[in-house]
Each structure stands twice: as C-alpha cells, then as structure tokens.
Amino acid sequence: MAELTAKSPCEGLLPATIGGMSLTEEHLGNIWSVAPFKGQREALSKALEAAHGMSFPAPNRATGKAGSRAVWFGRDAALLMGPAPEDKLAAHAALTDQSDAWAVVRLEGAGAEDVLARLVPVDLRGAVFKRGHTVRAELKHMMASVTRTGPQAFQIMVFRSMAKTLVHDLKTAMEAVAARG
C-alpha cells in the first residue's frame, strides 16, 4: 500500500524574499465557513463574541487577531480562522470545515502595496484599505481574498489548487517592484 504524506499547499515554493519584501506561507490551523441562518446574524455575532472573542465581520472587514480571526467572505458568509467553532455556533449558522481547501500566504514589507497594485483591481493603499479591511477580488486571473493585517502586510488566500500559480504571480510582481527600486 502506498504511503501518503500530507503537504501544505505551498510546500517547496516558499518562503521567498525579494527586495525588502517577504512571501511566506501561513498555517492557520482550522478554517471554517460560517454562514448565519436567516434572521440569526446578530445572535451569531453575540455567540461568536462569547465563544471566540470576535464579532461576525461586517462586509469587507475582518475581526479578531492573528491566530483567531473572522474574515468577511461574501454576502452572509465569513471564514473563522484558527479555532474550531464552538458547538453553540451551530444553532445560529451553517458551519463547514474548509481547512484543507485554501492556500494562504503573507506578503509583507516595503513595496507590498505596489506588488498587489499590479495584480488586484482594487485600491489597497493604506489610506483607504486599512488594517482589518478585506476584499474578495481577482488577483491576476484567480479569485482571492486579500486582508490587510499590518501597515505593510497582507494575508492572501486562493483555492489550494491555485497555490503554485499564486506564488509565481506574486514573485513575478515582487521582482518587478524590486527592479524599480
């Protein structure tokens, strides 16, 4: 019988440092889709606050902090990252484990905004896209979630099957930005 070895989506592809920027894979642990039942959004937010110390995020926002974060993921949907959801949340929302479905990377350093400006058709400059802001948008030709996690840091998520393409596109843009410097 064949022996299977679990690998992370970006195994062998990262980390990478180009110019003053770094690209690393993030290992978030659990990733759960949380979709409130009709009329349960407010109750879910209170239950999420009691269970995990964060509210259900407003559109285009993230709540919580590194290691325990809820990220808006579309109309009436969020991803809970880090902790597994407490059972009490199931009374207010549909919960789906998506832990193995996503490739998650962190892009940070001077020039990170310029890198993303080449790939994402959304204004991600710090003046308008502040820490805790998130967006679902196209990243070159892939749908992605981009969340600002610090002054020059972004968490980027794409489907696991697109990990190699994501890393390639980000590295290419990083090289172009570094070459300008």
N, C-alpha and C positions, 0 to 999 in steps of 0.2 A: 504494500500500500504506500502511496506517495505521502511524503511528509509536507504539510503546508506550513508556511511561515508567514505570520502577519507582518505586513509592511505598511508604513504610513504613506499617504498619497504622494508626498514629495521626497520620499526616501531616495537618496543618491543624487538629488537635484539641488538641495540646499544644505547649508547656508551659502550665501553669496554676499560679498562686499565689493561694491563698485563705487569709486569716488568716495564721498563721505556718507554713502547710503548702505544700509544692510537689508537683506531679504532673508527672513528665517521662517521656518515652518512653526506654526503654533499647534500645540497639542492641548485641546480644550477639555478633554475628557468627554463628558456627556454633552450631546446636542439634541435637544427635544423641541419639536414643533408644538406650539401652544396656540390653539385656536378657540377662543371663547364661544360658548354656545349662545344662541340668540338671547339677548337681554341679560347676559351674565358678565359682560366686560368689567363693570365696576366691582362686582363681587369677586371676580377672578383677580383683579388688581389688588384688592384687600387681602385675599388669600395668599397671593404671591408675595406681598409685602410681609405678611406674618410668617410665611414659611421660609422665604429666602432673602428678605431684606431689600426687595426692589419692587417697584410697581410695574404693571403692564405698560410697555412703552407706547408713547404717542407716535403718530406717523412720523417717519424719518428721524426717530430718536432711539437711543439706547439707554438703559438704566442699569444700575449696579456698577460693578468694577471688575477689573481683571480677575479671572478665576471664578466669577459668579456674575454673569451679565445676561440681560434680556435685550434682544435686538429686534426692532420692528422688521418684519419680513414681508409686508404686504397688507392688504386690507384684512383686518381682523385676524392677523397672524403675527407671531413673534417666535424667535428661537431663544430657548433657555439654554445657556452655555455654562458648563461647569458642573453644577449639582444636578443630580437626577431629581425630577419634580416630586414633591411630597404627594402622597396619595390623595390628600384633601383637594388638590387642584382638579382632580378628575370629575368632581361634582360641578365644576364650572366651565370646563374646557375639554376639547378633544386633545389628547396627548399622543404624540408619535415619536418614537426614538429614531433619530436620524444621525446618530453618532458616526457611522461609517460612510455617510453619503457625501461629505464635504471635504474639500482641500482648503485649509485655512493658512494664510501666510501673513506675516507682519512686514510691512515696508516702513523703514524709518530713516531719518537723517535729513540733513540739508539737501534739498532737491527733490524730496519725495512728492511734494505737490506738483512739481514740474513733470515728474515721471508720469503721474496719473493724468495730468493735463493732456498728455499725448495719447492716452488710451481711453479715457472716460469722458463722455459728452456732458459733464456736469461741472459746475464751478465748485471746486473743492478747496479753494483758497481759505485760509484761516479766518479771514474777515467775515465770511458768510457761512462756512462749513466748520463749525466749532467742535470741540471735544464733546462726544456724546451724540453727534449728528451721524445719521446713517442714510444710505440710499441704495435702492436696487436699481442698477443701471447696466448698460452694456459696457464691458471692458474689452476694447477692440472688437471682437466678434462673439464674446461669451457673455451670458448674463451673470452678474456678480452682485455681491453685497459688499459695500465699502463703508467702513465705520472709522471715524477719526477717534483714536484712543489717546492721543497726546498731541503736543504742539507740532511735532513733525513725524507723527506715527499714525499708521493706518492698518486696520485689520481688513483683509480682503478674503472673500470666500467665493469659490466656484464649485460646481459639481466635481466630485472626486475624479471622474473620468477626464476632466479637463486640466488636471494638475500640471502635466508636462507643458501644455500649451501656455498656461498661466505663467509659469516660471520663465519660459522662453520669452514671452511678450514683455514681461516686467524687466528681465535682464537686458533685453534689447533697448528698451526705453531708458533704463538706468545708464547704459553705456553711452547713449546719445546725449543725455543730460550731462554726464561726467565729461564728455568730449568738449562740450561748450565751455566748461569751467576754465 
